[in-house]
């Protein structure tokens, strides 16, 4: 059976050149970067060389980049590290209702520790507006955390405008850029941001490695204790193979960014056009902002069919897609992102996320649309 992978927003296939780079490290490099002998020095050079490559990709200084175990750890380090470092200035945090759970759940934990969190609502496109942030800021506000591009709908937030507000008030601004990396050009020094989270496996790198940009003038408290790695900001022996793979993936993404964006836009348009032909545009609804969006994420609701049924039927056809719903006790709960957008129940409970990337073709988009048409027709006949 033909299989099609349309869940690149969850995790991407490792690029062959990335795998090759990692294999070389795993078979030839085994020193500890904290050791002083020649093996350790070689390991240290590899880690720092990889840091230099990644720093060039995101427009920051090498010393401003901390390697982590992934996007979730980067988000946690940003939030808990800032809250601890600035608790004497205040205990109020602002975020949005559509953040990734790595931020939402971290904020909920901070609330349990005595911090106050304001969760800003979004409009029907899933976008927060700068004036909402302005109105929510209090004298004791120490941190604002807003994602760059949403992982479910692809909607892009007004990062620059929000950053101007926070920087003028000496409030730390954290941006979760896990989905935006590799999809949009990013320059940390050109954006008014203090902290930015990244993850390797969203750009055809390995799982289990990420990074956090920390503006040079900013001090945060570590959340892991042990050795003195990463300038005392993240203890633990460096994942050399993962870091080398991340750097190679970033190098490839930098060289291919415009082409990738154009290709993903093409795949998106082909899928939408094919759905219009196969089932008619009145039978599906595109969720998210029509123009301020990431090119590789397309969220569509099929009101005739609930999310779980469509997911299962597409999976049986060999097509891997996703929903933003949480699985609880064997059933899907509605997506917190789509709920925050106040979408009608039939739209909310029938949403599917398609996300594109390495290896996808326009033929696959046509095939997917045809299968969706077959599934909907089959379900209609059963009624």
C-alpha beads as a LAMMPS data file, in Angstrom:
LAMMPS data file: protein, C-alpha beads

383 atoms
382 bonds

1 atom types
1 bond types

-500.0 500.0 xlo xhi
-500.0 500.0 ylo yhi
-500.0 500.0 zlo zhi

Masses

1 110.0

Atoms # bond

1 1 1 0.000 0.000 0.000
2 1 1 1.212 3.506 -0.842
3 1 1 2.053 5.450 2.313
4 1 1 2.049 9.235 2.589
5 1 1 3.502 11.150 5.533
6 1 1 1.744 14.461 6.129
7 1 1 2.676 15.025 9.775
8 1 1 5.911 17.001 9.441
9 1 1 4.769 19.482 12.104
10 1 1 5.033 16.619 14.605
11 1 1 8.404 15.328 13.446
12 1 1 10.336 15.334 10.190
13 1 1 12.361 12.562 8.541
14 1 1 16.088 12.897 9.120
15 1 1 17.827 14.239 6.022
16 1 1 20.358 11.722 4.582
17 1 1 23.188 14.248 4.918
18 1 1 22.239 14.794 8.554
19 1 1 22.301 11.047 9.222
20 1 1 25.704 10.820 7.557
21 1 1 27.089 13.615 9.737
22 1 1 25.743 11.973 12.874
23 1 1 27.102 8.555 11.954
24 1 1 30.569 10.041 11.585
25 1 1 30.353 11.474 15.104
26 1 1 28.983 8.267 16.626
27 1 1 31.702 6.126 15.089
28 1 1 34.675 8.483 15.353
29 1 1 34.014 10.880 18.253
30 1 1 33.580 9.504 21.742
31 1 1 35.337 11.978 23.997
32 1 1 33.550 14.076 26.603
33 1 1 33.591 17.770 25.723
34 1 1 34.362 18.555 29.375
35 1 1 37.569 16.484 29.378
36 1 1 40.935 18.200 28.943
37 1 1 42.717 15.465 26.944
38 1 1 42.849 15.407 23.144
39 1 1 39.641 13.378 22.788
40 1 1 37.791 15.882 24.958
41 1 1 39.236 18.843 23.094
42 1 1 38.111 17.320 19.784
43 1 1 34.611 16.880 21.211
44 1 1 34.616 20.482 22.425
45 1 1 35.607 21.739 18.987
46 1 1 32.759 19.765 17.417
47 1 1 30.184 21.177 19.848
48 1 1 31.410 24.741 19.455
49 1 1 31.664 24.432 15.676
50 1 1 28.086 23.201 15.563
51 1 1 27.021 26.073 17.811
52 1 1 28.663 28.537 15.410
53 1 1 26.722 27.096 12.442
54 1 1 23.405 27.241 14.267
55 1 1 24.080 30.770 15.540
56 1 1 24.677 31.977 11.984
57 1 1 21.364 30.448 10.901
58 1 1 19.311 32.267 13.555
59 1 1 21.317 35.491 13.669
60 1 1 22.883 35.510 17.119
61 1 1 26.242 35.192 18.830
62 1 1 27.477 31.686 19.556
63 1 1 27.691 32.369 23.292
64 1 1 23.982 33.276 23.292
65 1 1 22.983 29.751 22.261
66 1 1 22.379 26.956 24.776
67 1 1 21.894 23.380 23.581
68 1 1 19.027 21.487 25.240
69 1 1 17.218 18.175 24.939
70 1 1 14.508 19.631 22.664
71 1 1 11.871 22.309 22.293
72 1 1 10.052 21.371 25.499
73 1 1 13.196 21.746 27.601
74 1 1 14.001 25.035 25.860
75 1 1 10.531 26.378 26.719
76 1 1 10.813 25.160 30.305
77 1 1 14.276 26.668 30.747
78 1 1 13.024 29.993 29.391
79 1 1 9.955 30.151 31.643
80 1 1 11.185 28.626 34.885
81 1 1 14.646 30.158 34.489
82 1 1 13.241 33.655 34.004
83 1 1 10.612 33.339 36.721
84 1 1 13.260 32.315 39.257
85 1 1 15.737 34.983 38.169
86 1 1 13.163 37.797 38.276
87 1 1 10.914 36.767 41.160
88 1 1 12.131 39.732 43.204
89 1 1 10.781 42.114 40.521
90 1 1 7.315 40.589 40.262
91 1 1 5.356 37.382 39.807
92 1 1 3.092 38.115 36.843
93 1 1 3.448 36.342 33.484
94 1 1 1.566 36.869 30.218
95 1 1 1.069 34.184 27.569
96 1 1 -1.660 33.160 25.117
97 1 1 -4.388 30.534 25.120
98 1 1 -2.970 28.867 21.987
99 1 1 0.577 28.088 23.128
100 1 1 2.135 24.628 22.903
101 1 1 1.587 22.512 26.012
102 1 1 5.286 22.906 26.840
103 1 1 4.438 26.542 27.647
104 1 1 0.842 26.107 28.865
105 1 1 1.694 23.361 31.345
106 1 1 4.829 25.174 32.509
107 1 1 2.701 28.246 33.214
108 1 1 0.187 26.148 35.117
109 1 1 3.022 24.806 37.265
110 1 1 4.256 28.343 37.895
111 1 1 0.735 29.250 39.040
112 1 1 0.979 26.438 41.582
113 1 1 4.204 28.048 42.784
114 1 1 2.524 31.387 43.434
115 1 1 2.918 33.195 40.121
116 1 1 -0.028 34.830 38.356
117 1 1 -0.528 34.061 34.654
118 1 1 -2.692 35.934 32.175
119 1 1 -3.757 33.783 29.200
120 1 1 -4.624 36.140 26.359
121 1 1 -7.521 35.180 24.044
122 1 1 -7.132 35.105 20.268
123 1 1 -9.349 36.113 17.351
124 1 1 -11.100 33.696 14.985
125 1 1 -7.883 33.298 13.007
126 1 1 -5.907 32.325 16.103
127 1 1 -4.000 35.596 16.349
128 1 1 -3.317 37.719 19.418
129 1 1 -3.089 41.484 19.005
130 1 1 -0.353 43.722 20.473
131 1 1 -2.882 45.974 22.201
132 1 1 -4.046 42.953 24.212
133 1 1 -0.515 42.514 25.516
134 1 1 -0.311 46.239 26.268
135 1 1 -3.541 46.106 28.278
136 1 1 -2.435 43.009 30.195
137 1 1 0.933 44.412 31.313
138 1 1 1.114 45.274 35.011
139 1 1 3.855 46.832 37.155
140 1 1 4.769 43.333 38.375
141 1 1 4.860 41.700 34.907
142 1 1 8.242 39.990 34.440
143 1 1 7.738 37.757 31.400
144 1 1 5.713 37.534 28.192
145 1 1 5.740 34.273 26.203
146 1 1 4.161 34.177 22.727
147 1 1 4.809 31.553 20.042
148 1 1 6.021 32.610 16.591
149 1 1 3.866 30.291 14.468
150 1 1 1.179 27.991 15.813
151 1 1 1.818 24.265 15.551
152 1 1 -1.825 23.425 14.774
153 1 1 -3.051 26.191 12.471
154 1 1 0.222 27.775 11.337
155 1 1 -0.996 31.263 12.280
156 1 1 1.908 33.697 12.777
157 1 1 1.865 36.099 15.716
158 1 1 2.971 39.786 15.604
159 1 1 6.265 39.093 17.346
160 1 1 8.053 42.320 16.420
161 1 1 5.213 44.529 17.658
162 1 1 4.853 42.626 20.943
163 1 1 8.614 42.721 21.448
164 1 1 8.667 46.501 21.097
165 1 1 6.157 46.701 23.955
166 1 1 8.119 44.418 26.267
167 1 1 11.552 45.886 25.558
168 1 1 10.343 49.404 26.366
169 1 1 9.228 48.158 29.806
170 1 1 12.165 45.879 30.665
171 1 1 9.953 42.785 30.485
172 1 1 11.559 39.547 29.295
173 1 1 10.081 38.349 26.001
174 1 1 10.210 34.633 25.144
175 1 1 9.211 33.255 21.757
176 1 1 8.607 29.591 21.000
177 1 1 9.938 29.382 17.430
178 1 1 9.946 25.584 17.171
179 1 1 7.544 25.503 14.196
180 1 1 8.832 28.710 12.601
181 1 1 12.445 27.579 12.363
182 1 1 13.212 26.469 8.822
183 1 1 9.900 27.850 7.577
184 1 1 10.571 31.561 8.073
185 1 1 13.798 33.595 8.076
186 1 1 14.765 34.296 11.700
187 1 1 17.311 36.787 13.009
188 1 1 17.348 37.018 16.786
189 1 1 19.314 40.274 16.797
190 1 1 16.876 41.972 14.429
191 1 1 13.863 40.940 16.513
192 1 1 13.157 42.511 19.929
193 1 1 13.255 39.147 21.703
194 1 1 15.188 37.960 24.751
195 1 1 14.640 34.204 24.567
196 1 1 13.765 31.956 21.630
197 1 1 13.202 28.186 21.590
198 1 1 14.175 25.820 18.760
199 1 1 14.024 22.096 18.042
200 1 1 16.102 19.954 15.683
201 1 1 13.516 17.385 14.625
202 1 1 11.269 19.999 13.006
203 1 1 13.928 20.784 10.355
204 1 1 14.955 17.240 9.325
205 1 1 17.395 16.871 12.189
206 1 1 17.407 14.247 14.944
207 1 1 14.957 14.043 17.816
208 1 1 16.125 14.788 21.336
209 1 1 18.118 17.975 20.759
210 1 1 17.106 21.622 20.750
211 1 1 18.420 25.055 21.590
212 1 1 17.518 28.202 23.482
213 1 1 18.683 31.653 22.431
214 1 1 19.431 33.788 25.496
215 1 1 20.203 37.448 24.827
216 1 1 23.719 38.197 26.065
217 1 1 22.644 40.783 28.645
218 1 1 20.013 38.470 30.160
219 1 1 20.593 36.162 33.128
220 1 1 18.330 33.200 33.863
221 1 1 18.519 30.464 36.456
222 1 1 19.257 26.876 35.344
223 1 1 16.660 24.154 35.826
224 1 1 19.195 21.306 35.704
225 1 1 22.071 21.022 38.172
226 1 1 25.297 19.116 37.730
227 1 1 28.315 20.081 35.670
228 1 1 29.311 23.443 34.286
229 1 1 28.332 22.773 30.665
230 1 1 26.758 25.450 28.453
231 1 1 28.284 28.273 30.527
232 1 1 26.577 26.925 33.677
233 1 1 23.128 27.319 32.086
234 1 1 22.390 23.683 31.209
235 1 1 24.166 20.875 33.056
236 1 1 24.753 17.515 31.394
237 1 1 27.151 15.919 28.947
238 1 1 26.496 17.285 25.468
239 1 1 24.675 15.092 22.942
240 1 1 27.458 15.378 20.367
241 1 1 25.864 13.386 17.562
242 1 1 22.541 15.154 18.033
243 1 1 24.179 18.571 18.121
244 1 1 26.195 17.822 14.975
245 1 1 23.004 16.629 13.274
246 1 1 21.127 19.753 14.363
247 1 1 23.879 21.966 12.945
248 1 1 23.883 20.096 9.637
249 1 1 20.096 20.300 9.421
250 1 1 20.278 24.055 10.065
251 1 1 22.947 24.424 7.377
252 1 1 20.738 22.626 4.854
253 1 1 17.645 24.570 5.918
254 1 1 19.473 27.878 5.484
255 1 1 20.458 26.959 1.923
256 1 1 16.976 25.743 1.021
257 1 1 14.652 28.057 2.968
258 1 1 13.094 30.019 0.056
259 1 1 12.732 26.879 -2.048
260 1 1 11.175 24.958 0.827
261 1 1 8.648 27.706 1.525
262 1 1 7.674 27.868 -2.154
263 1 1 7.354 24.081 -2.369
264 1 1 5.196 23.893 0.766
265 1 1 2.947 26.669 -0.547
266 1 1 2.560 24.734 -3.784
267 1 1 1.638 21.534 -1.930
268 1 1 -0.894 23.460 0.125
269 1 1 -2.542 24.989 -2.920
270 1 1 -2.605 21.678 -4.792
271 1 1 -4.301 19.939 -1.869
272 1 1 -6.912 22.678 -1.480
273 1 1 -7.604 22.760 -5.226
274 1 1 -7.872 18.968 -5.358
275 1 1 -10.329 18.970 -2.445
276 1 1 -12.469 21.547 -4.228
277 1 1 -12.611 19.255 -7.254
278 1 1 -13.134 16.018 -5.331
279 1 1 -15.661 17.039 -2.679
280 1 1 -16.593 20.680 -3.339
281 1 1 -15.413 23.702 -1.361
282 1 1 -18.662 23.856 0.630
283 1 1 -17.741 20.578 2.371
284 1 1 -14.553 21.714 4.069
285 1 1 -13.304 24.749 6.001
286 1 1 -9.717 26.013 6.287
287 1 1 -8.795 27.129 9.827
288 1 1 -6.218 29.774 10.688
289 1 1 -5.099 33.083 9.233
290 1 1 -5.460 33.313 5.443
291 1 1 -2.125 35.095 4.896
292 1 1 -0.176 35.422 8.172
293 1 1 0.703 31.725 8.402
294 1 1 3.478 29.187 8.134
295 1 1 3.633 27.641 4.649
296 1 1 3.875 24.005 5.752
297 1 1 0.808 23.739 8.018
298 1 1 -2.765 23.430 6.747
299 1 1 -5.642 22.866 9.183
300 1 1 -8.919 21.772 7.564
301 1 1 -12.278 20.790 9.052
302 1 1 -14.615 18.323 7.336
303 1 1 -17.932 18.912 9.152
304 1 1 -19.481 15.681 7.835
305 1 1 -16.870 13.579 9.645
306 1 1 -15.449 13.889 13.145
307 1 1 -11.686 14.146 13.619
308 1 1 -11.155 10.678 15.046
309 1 1 -13.070 8.954 12.238
310 1 1 -11.165 10.822 9.532
311 1 1 -7.826 10.143 11.227
312 1 1 -8.503 6.427 11.459
313 1 1 -9.799 6.132 7.898
314 1 1 -6.860 8.034 6.432
315 1 1 -4.462 5.912 8.456
316 1 1 -6.040 2.766 7.027
317 1 1 -5.403 4.257 3.569
318 1 1 -1.734 4.725 4.488
319 1 1 -1.964 8.498 4.961
320 1 1 -0.526 9.932 8.174
321 1 1 -2.084 13.198 9.347
322 1 1 -2.793 14.650 12.787
323 1 1 -5.198 16.585 14.940
324 1 1 -4.466 19.038 17.688
325 1 1 -6.778 17.097 19.957
326 1 1 -5.586 15.504 23.148
327 1 1 -6.184 11.799 23.662
328 1 1 -7.838 11.088 27.002
329 1 1 -9.215 7.701 28.044
330 1 1 -9.190 6.494 24.460
331 1 1 -11.180 9.422 23.045
332 1 1 -10.134 12.718 21.498
333 1 1 -10.754 15.942 23.366
334 1 1 -11.164 19.113 21.277
335 1 1 -8.036 21.105 20.466
336 1 1 -7.366 23.886 22.978
337 1 1 -6.116 26.027 20.082
338 1 1 -9.304 25.719 18.034
339 1 1 -11.426 26.151 21.175
340 1 1 -9.604 29.412 21.875
341 1 1 -10.532 30.558 18.346
342 1 1 -14.241 30.096 19.258
343 1 1 -14.962 27.981 16.194
344 1 1 -18.387 26.328 15.807
345 1 1 -18.629 22.834 17.271
346 1 1 -18.927 21.117 13.889
347 1 1 -15.701 22.827 12.777
348 1 1 -13.961 22.298 16.100
349 1 1 -14.653 18.560 16.240
350 1 1 -13.758 17.746 12.636
351 1 1 -10.357 19.402 12.242
352 1 1 -7.381 17.677 10.642
353 1 1 -3.826 19.049 10.419
354 1 1 -1.889 18.395 7.224
355 1 1 1.783 19.386 7.369
356 1 1 4.246 19.121 4.515
357 1 1 7.958 18.603 4.137
358 1 1 10.809 16.569 2.731
359 1 1 9.663 13.937 0.234
360 1 1 6.088 15.138 -0.312
361 1 1 4.841 15.559 -3.893
362 1 1 1.897 17.160 -5.665
363 1 1 0.792 13.660 -6.706
364 1 1 0.475 12.771 -3.032
365 1 1 -1.758 15.792 -2.478
366 1 1 -4.049 14.679 -5.291
367 1 1 -4.112 11.124 -3.954
368 1 1 -4.936 12.381 -0.444
369 1 1 -7.827 14.484 -1.738
370 1 1 -9.189 11.497 -3.657
371 1 1 -9.056 9.300 -0.562
372 1 1 -10.829 11.952 1.507
373 1 1 -13.539 12.045 -1.133
374 1 1 -13.864 8.256 -0.975
375 1 1 -14.057 8.303 2.833
376 1 1 -16.747 10.994 2.923
377 1 1 -18.786 9.203 0.256
378 1 1 -18.520 5.926 2.162
379 1 1 -19.673 7.575 5.378
380 1 1 -22.547 9.312 3.580
381 1 1 -23.847 5.986 2.227
382 1 1 -23.858 4.487 5.726
383 1 1 -26.221 7.129 7.027

Bonds

1 1 1 2
2 1 2 3
3 1 3 4
4 1 4 5
5 1 5 6
6 1 6 7
7 1 7 8
8 1 8 9
9 1 9 10
10 1 10 11
11 1 11 12
12 1 12 13
13 1 13 14
14 1 14 15
15 1 15 16
16 1 16 17
17 1 17 18
18 1 18 19
19 1 19 20
20 1 20 21
21 1 21 22
22 1 22 23
23 1 23 24
24 1 24 25
25 1 25 26
26 1 26 27
27 1 27 28
28 1 28 29
29 1 29 30
30 1 30 31
31 1 31 32
32 1 32 33
33 1 33 34
34 1 34 35
35 1 35 36
36 1 36 37
37 1 37 38
38 1 38 39
39 1 39 40
40 1 40 41
41 1 41 42
42 1 42 43
43 1 43 44
44 1 44 45
45 1 45 46
46 1 46 47
47 1 47 48
48 1 48 49
49 1 49 50
50 1 50 51
51 1 51 52
52 1 52 53
53 1 53 54
54 1 54 55
55 1 55 56
56 1 56 57
57 1 57 58
58 1 58 59
59 1 59 60
60 1 60 61
61 1 61 62
62 1 62 63
63 1 63 64
64 1 64 65
65 1 65 66
66 1 66 67
67 1 67 68
68 1 68 69
69 1 69 70
70 1 70 71
71 1 71 72
72 1 72 73
73 1 73 74
74 1 74 75
75 1 75 76
76 1 76 77
77 1 77 78
78 1 78 79
79 1 79 80
80 1 80 81
81 1 81 82
82 1 82 83
83 1 83 84
84 1 84 85
85 1 85 86
86 1 86 87
87 1 87 88
88 1 88 89
89 1 89 90
90 1 90 91
91 1 91 92
92 1 92 93
93 1 93 94
94 1 94 95
95 1 95 96
96 1 96 97
97 1 97 98
98 1 98 99
99 1 99 100
100 1 100 101
101 1 101 102
102 1 102 103
103 1 103 104
104 1 104 105
105 1 105 106
106 1 106 107
107 1 107 108
108 1 108 109
109 1 109 110
110 1 110 111
111 1 111 112
112 1 112 113
113 1 113 114
114 1 114 115
115 1 115 116
116 1 116 117
117 1 117 118
118 1 118 119
119 1 119 120
120 1 120 121
121 1 121 122
122 1 122 123
123 1 123 124
124 1 124 125
125 1 125 126
126 1 126 127
127 1 127 128
128 1 128 129
129 1 129 130
130 1 130 131
131 1 131 132
132 1 132 133
133 1 133 134
134 1 134 135
135 1 135 136
136 1 136 137
137 1 137 138
138 1 138 139
139 1 139 140
140 1 140 141
141 1 141 142
142 1 142 143
143 1 143 144
144 1 144 145
145 1 145 146
146 1 146 147
147 1 147 148
148 1 148 149
149 1 149 150
150 1 150 151
151 1 151 152
152 1 152 153
153 1 153 154
154 1 154 155
155 1 155 156
156 1 156 157
157 1 157 158
158 1 158 159
159 1 159 160
160 1 160 161
161 1 161 162
162 1 162 163
163 1 163 164
164 1 164 165
165 1 165 166
166 1 166 167
167 1 167 168
168 1 168 169
169 1 169 170
170 1 170 171
171 1 171 172
172 1 172 173
173 1 173 174
174 1 174 175
175 1 175 176
176 1 176 177
177 1 177 178
178 1 178 179
179 1 179 180
180 1 180 181
181 1 181 182
182 1 182 183
183 1 183 184
184 1 184 185
185 1 185 186
186 1 186 187
187 1 187 188
188 1 188 189
189 1 189 190
190 1 190 191
191 1 191 192
192 1 192 193
193 1 193 194
194 1 194 195
195 1 195 196
196 1 196 197
197 1 197 198
198 1 198 199
199 1 199 200
200 1 200 201
201 1 201 202
202 1 202 203
203 1 203 204
204 1 204 205
205 1 205 206
206 1 206 207
207 1 207 208
208 1 208 209
209 1 209 210
210 1 210 211
211 1 211 212
212 1 212 213
213 1 213 214
214 1 214 215
215 1 215 216
216 1 216 217
217 1 217 218
218 1 218 219
219 1 219 220
220 1 220 221
221 1 221 222
222 1 222 223
223 1 223 224
224 1 224 225
225 1 225 226
226 1 226 227
227 1 227 228
228 1 228 229
229 1 229 230
230 1 230 231
231 1 231 232
232 1 232 233
233 1 233 234
234 1 234 235
235 1 235 236
236 1 236 237
237 1 237 238
238 1 238 239
239 1 239 240
240 1 240 241
241 1 241 242
242 1 242 243
243 1 243 244
244 1 244 245
245 1 245 246
246 1 246 247
247 1 247 248
248 1 248 249
249 1 249 250
250 1 250 251
251 1 251 252
252 1 252 253
253 1 253 254
254 1 254 255
255 1 255 256
256 1 256 257
257 1 257 258
258 1 258 259
259 1 259 260
260 1 260 261
261 1 261 262
262 1 262 263
263 1 263 264
264 1 264 265
265 1 265 266
266 1 266 267
267 1 267 268
268 1 268 269
269 1 269 270
270 1 270 271
271 1 271 272
272 1 272 273
273 1 273 274
274 1 274 275
275 1 275 276
276 1 276 277
277 1 277 278
278 1 278 279
279 1 279 280
280 1 280 281
281 1 281 282
282 1 282 283
283 1 283 284
284 1 284 285
285 1 285 286
286 1 286 287
287 1 287 288
288 1 288 289
289 1 289 290
290 1 290 291
291 1 291 292
292 1 292 293
293 1 293 294
294 1 294 295
295 1 295 296
296 1 296 297
297 1 297 298
298 1 298 299
299 1 299 300
300 1 300 301
301 1 301 302
302 1 302 303
303 1 303 304
304 1 304 305
305 1 305 306
306 1 306 307
307 1 307 308
308 1 308 309
309 1 309 310
310 1 310 311
311 1 311 312
312 1 312 313
313 1 313 314
314 1 314 315
315 1 315 316
316 1 316 317
317 1 317 318
318 1 318 319
319 1 319 320
320 1 320 321
321 1 321 322
322 1 322 323
323 1 323 324
324 1 324 325
325 1 325 326
326 1 326 327
327 1 327 328
328 1 328 329
329 1 329 330
330 1 330 331
331 1 331 332
332 1 332 333
333 1 333 334
334 1 334 335
335 1 335 336
336 1 336 337
337 1 337 338
338 1 338 339
339 1 339 340
340 1 340 341
341 1 341 342
342 1 342 343
343 1 343 344
344 1 344 345
345 1 345 346
346 1 346 347
347 1 347 348
348 1 348 349
349 1 349 350
350 1 350 351
351 1 351 352
352 1 352 353
353 1 353 354
354 1 354 355
355 1 355 356
356 1 356 357
357 1 357 358
358 1 358 359
359 1 359 360
360 1 360 361
361 1 361 362
362 1 362 363
363 1 363 364
364 1 364 365
365 1 365 366
366 1 366 367
367 1 367 368
368 1 368 369
369 1 369 370
370 1 370 371
371 1 371 372
372 1 372 373
373 1 373 374
374 1 374 375
375 1 375 376
376 1 376 377
377 1 377 378
378 1 378 379
379 1 379 380
380 1 380 381
381 1 381 382
382 1 382 383
